Amino acid sequence: MQQQRMGVVVIGQSPRPSVAGEIAAVLSPGMEIDLRGALDGMTRAEIDAIPPIDGYDTLFTLLPNGDGVTLSKKAVEARAAMQIDKFASEGVKITMLACTGKFPNLAPEGLVILPSAVLHKLAEAVLSKGRLGVFSPLAAQTELIGKEWQRADVEVVGVTMQPGSDDEAVDAAAQKMAALSPDLVVMDCMGYTTANKARVRRAYDGPVILAIAAAARIVEELMA
């Protein structure tokens, strides 16, 4: 049987072995993960020259060297679309955009997994009413979660936790979230890991949705 191949586009640069590893942990053995970055080929100076305009335009990503950077969603969107189109031209059947941001101007052809849609629809499916807790990478994003996640009969509470944080910072964020008593928690960034989720569950005993795992499970369902 020919090995199946999926495309992954991160909003930063490749390689991102931690992202590929999190996706591979969900997929069937033997699936080829071809990961590329929207910012591949750019220098650090060029990346620093595309800062966000405001909270709605803000994206966060980790670079391959571990540095965390904030970027303009509008600037990244066009470059991500080019990578997605390139995968399609190469015959890749499914591509995942490894970002939970909403990209209203992104209209790719074929099967493209947009984690934002996966998370929002999944949260709607399992929590029709109650309190929804959302982890966000940046304070500017946490301030906007009400507008991003609010719906009828659902109260939204948020906590900031930057991907790549040490265990102490993750534990502190988890305890802060647990104190808010949500009925469901969403880890709203593809940079959060299975290890982060495990630490969150030490403080909070309710259901937790990890963005990267949820999106990868959609790929697994489509490719199986």
C-alpha positions in Angstrom: 0.0 0.0 0.0 1.3 3.4 -0.9 2.2 5.6 2.1 -0.4 8.3 2.7 0.9 11.9 2.9 -0.6 14.9 4.6 0.5 18.5 4.4 0.9 20.7 7.5 1.4 24.5 7.3 2.6 26.2 10.4 2.3 30.0 10.7 6.0 30.3 11.6 8.9 28.4 10.1 9.9 24.8 9.7 11.1 22.5 11.1 8.7 22.1 14.0 9.4 18.6 15.2 7.2 19.1 18.3 4.2 19.9 16.2 4.8 17.0 13.8 5.2 14.7 16.8 1.9 15.8 18.4 0.1 15.2 15.1 1.9 11.8 14.5 0.8 10.6 18.0 -2.9 10.8 16.8 -2.5 9.4 13.2 -2.2 5.8 12.1 1.4 4.5 11.9 3.1 5.1 8.5 1.4 8.4 7.7 3.9 10.9 6.1 3.7 14.4 7.6 5.1 17.0 5.3 5.4 20.2 7.4 6.2 23.6 5.9 6.2 27.1 7.3 4.3 30.1 6.1 7.4 32.2 6.9 10.0 29.7 5.4 12.7 31.6 3.7 12.3 34.8 5.7 15.0 36.3 7.9 14.3 37.2 11.5 14.4 40.9 10.6 11.8 40.3 8.0 9.6 38.4 10.5 10.0 41.2 13.1 8.9 43.7 10.4 5.3 42.2 10.2 3.9 42.9 13.8 0.2 42.8 14.4 -1.9 45.9 14.0 -4.2 45.1 16.9 -5.6 42.1 19.0 -7.7 40.9 16.1 -4.6 40.8 13.8 -2.4 39.0 16.4 -0.9 35.6 15.9 1.6 33.9 18.2 4.1 31.2 17.1 7.3 29.6 18.2 10.2 29.7 15.8 12.4 26.6 15.3 15.0 28.1 17.8 12.3 28.3 20.5 11.8 32.1 20.3 8.2 33.2 20.6 7.0 35.9 18.2 3.8 37.8 17.5 2.8 38.3 13.9 0.3 40.0 11.7 -2.5 37.6 10.8 -3.1 39.4 7.5 0.6 39.1 6.5 0.8 35.5 7.4 -2.5 34.6 5.7 -1.3 35.2 2.2 1.9 33.3 2.7 0.0 30.3 4.3 -2.3 30.3 1.3 0.7 29.9 -1.0 1.9 26.9 0.9 -1.5 25.3 0.9 -1.9 25.8 -2.8 1.6 24.3 -3.4 0.6 21.1 -1.5 -2.6 20.9 -3.6 -0.5 21.2 -6.8 1.7 18.3 -5.6 -1.4 16.1 -5.2 -1.6 16.1 -1.4 -5.1 15.2 -0.6 -5.4 16.8 2.9 -3.6 19.7 4.4 -3.9 21.1 7.9 -3.3 24.8 8.8 -1.5 24.5 12.1 -3.1 27.6 13.7 -6.4 28.2 15.6 -6.8 31.7 14.3 -9.7 32.6 12.0 -8.6 33.4 8.4 -11.7 34.9 6.7 -9.8 35.5 3.4 -8.5 32.0 3.2 -10.5 30.1 0.6 -8.4 27.0 -0.3 -9.6 24.3 -2.7 -9.7 20.7 -1.6 -9.7 19.2 1.9 -8.0 21.7 4.2 -8.4 21.3 8.0 -8.9 24.7 9.7 -8.5 24.0 13.5 -10.5 27.1 14.5 -13.6 25.6 12.8 -12.9 22.2 14.4 -12.6 23.7 17.9 -15.6 26.0 17.7 -17.9 23.3 16.3 -16.7 20.7 18.7 -17.2 23.0 21.7 -20.7 23.8 20.4 -21.5 20.1 20.0 -20.5 19.2 23.6 -21.4 22.3 25.5 -24.8 23.7 24.7 -24.9 25.8 27.8 -22.6 26.5 30.7 -19.2 28.0 31.3 -16.5 27.7 28.7 -12.8 28.1 29.7 -10.3 29.1 27.0 -6.5 29.2 27.2 -4.9 31.7 24.8 -1.2 32.4 24.2 -1.3 36.2 24.6 -3.1 38.6 26.9 -4.4 40.6 23.9 -6.1 37.4 22.6 -7.5 36.6 26.0 -9.1 40.0 26.1 -11.0 39.1 22.9 -12.3 35.7 23.8 -15.7 36.9 24.7 -16.3 38.1 21.1 -14.5 35.1 19.6 -16.3 32.4 21.6 -19.5 33.9 23.1 -22.8 32.3 22.1 -26.3 32.0 23.7 -26.3 30.3 27.1 -22.5 30.1 27.3 -20.3 32.2 29.6 -16.7 32.5 28.4 -13.8 32.8 30.8 -10.1 33.0 29.7 -6.6 32.5 31.0 -3.4 33.4 29.2 -0.7 30.7 28.9 2.1 31.1 26.4 3.1 27.9 24.6 6.6 26.8 25.5 6.1 27.9 29.1 7.8 25.9 31.9 5.9 23.6 34.2 5.6 26.2 36.9 3.9 28.6 34.6 1.6 26.0 33.1 0.6 24.8 36.6 -0.1 28.4 37.7 -2.3 29.0 34.6 -4.1 25.7 35.2 -4.9 26.6 38.8 -6.2 30.0 37.7 -8.5 28.2 35.2 -9.6 25.7 37.7 -10.6 28.5 40.1 -13.0 29.8 37.4 -14.9 26.5 37.4 -15.5 26.0 33.7 -17.6 23.1 32.4 -15.3 22.6 29.4 -11.8 23.9 28.7 -10.4 24.6 25.2 -6.6 24.9 24.7 -6.9 27.4 21.8 -3.5 27.2 20.2 -1.7 24.6 18.1 1.5 25.2 20.2 -0.1 23.6 23.3 1.0 20.0 23.8 -0.2 16.8 25.3 2.2 17.4 28.2 0.5 20.8 28.8 -2.9 19.2 28.8 -1.8 16.6 31.3 -0.6 19.3 33.7 -3.8 21.2 33.2 -5.7 18.1 34.2 -3.8 17.9 37.5 -5.6 21.1 38.6 -8.8 20.8 36.7 -10.8 17.5 36.5 -13.2 18.5 33.8 -13.0 17.8 30.0 -10.2 19.5 28.1 -9.9 19.8 24.3 -6.4 20.1 22.9 -6.5 21.9 19.6 -3.7 20.0 17.8 -5.1 16.6 18.9 -8.7 17.5 17.9 -7.6 18.7 14.4 -5.4 15.7 13.9 -8.3 13.4 14.7 -10.2 14.9 11.9 -7.4 14.1 9.5 -7.2 10.5 10.9 -11.0 10.1 10.2 -10.7 11.4 6.7 -7.6 9.4 5.8 -8.5 6.1 7.5 
